[in-house]
Amino acid sequence: QVQLVESGGGLVQPGGSLRLSCAASGRIFSIGAMGWYRQAPGKQRELVATITRGGSTTYADSVKGRFTISRDNAKNTVYLQMNSLKPEDTAVYYCNVVQFGREYWGQGTQVTVSA
């Protein structure tokens, strides 16, 4: 099993920044893609950003130019730098990793953007 522990969520004013971290531990052999998803109240979970082991990234259109995903393969950790936050970014953010075709999810961390 792979365990994921997220951190870095919180309350921030519009225009502010937060950095999320997600550290993987347990039976780790070779983690492939890592990513962040989010789910706002009453909405479906949606993709925010992904990054391959080699560093190729994808972003949802709504966060392009504001969010940056990165990873440290030596630490089995993925990060999400969120800048210029908007109220519509408010959601629970979930970390996702893939190993040998199996997906693992973190418990989620709340991000609230409000004045």
WOFEN-V959060 format. One record per residue. N is the residue number from 1. RES is the residue in three letters. OMEGA is omega in whole degrees, -180 to 180 (* if undefined). Layout:
# WOFEN-V959060
N,RES,OMEGA
N,RES,OMEGA
This chain:
# WOFEN-V959060
1,GLN,176
2,VAL,177
3,GLN,-180
4,LEU,179
5,VAL,-179
6,GLU,176
7,SER,173
8,GLY,178
9,GLY,178
10,GLY,-180
11,LEU,-180
12,VAL,178
13,GLN,175
14,PRO,-177
15,GLY,-179
16,GLY,-176
17,SER,172
18,LEU,175
19,ARG,177
20,LEU,175
21,SER,177
22,CYS,-179
23,ALA,178
24,ALA,178
25,SER,-180
26,GLY,-177
27,ARG,-178
28,ILE,179
29,PHE,179
30,SER,180
31,ILE,178
32,GLY,-178
33,ALA,174
34,MET,-177
35,GLY,176
36,TRP,174
37,TYR,176
38,ARG,178
39,GLN,177
40,ALA,180
41,PRO,178
42,GLY,-179
43,LYS,178
44,GLN,175
45,ARG,-178
46,GLU,178
47,LEU,174
48,VAL,-178
49,ALA,174
50,THR,178
51,ILE,178
52,THR,179
53,ARG,180
54,GLY,175
55,GLY,177
56,SER,-174
57,THR,170
58,THR,-179
59,TYR,168
60,ALA,-179
61,ASP,-175
62,SER,-178
63,VAL,-179
64,LYS,180
65,GLY,180
66,ARG,-178
67,PHE,176
68,THR,177
69,ILE,177
70,SER,180
71,ARG,174
72,ASP,-176
73,ASN,180
74,ALA,-179
75,LYS,-178
76,ASN,-175
77,THR,176
78,VAL,-177
79,TYR,173
80,LEU,175
81,GLN,-177
82,MET,179
83,ASN,178
84,SER,-175
85,LEU,-179
86,LYS,177
87,PRO,-180
88,GLU,173
89,ASP,179
90,THR,-177
91,ALA,166
92,VAL,-178
93,TYR,-177
94,TYR,174
95,CYS,180
96,ASN,174
97,VAL,-180
98,VAL,176
99,GLN,-179
100,PHE,175
101,GLY,-180
102,ARG,-180
103,GLU,175
104,TYR,-177
105,TRP,171
106,GLY,-176
107,GLN,179
108,GLY,176
109,THR,-175
110,GLN,171
111,VAL,180
112,THR,179
113,VAL,-175
114,SER,176
115,ALA,*
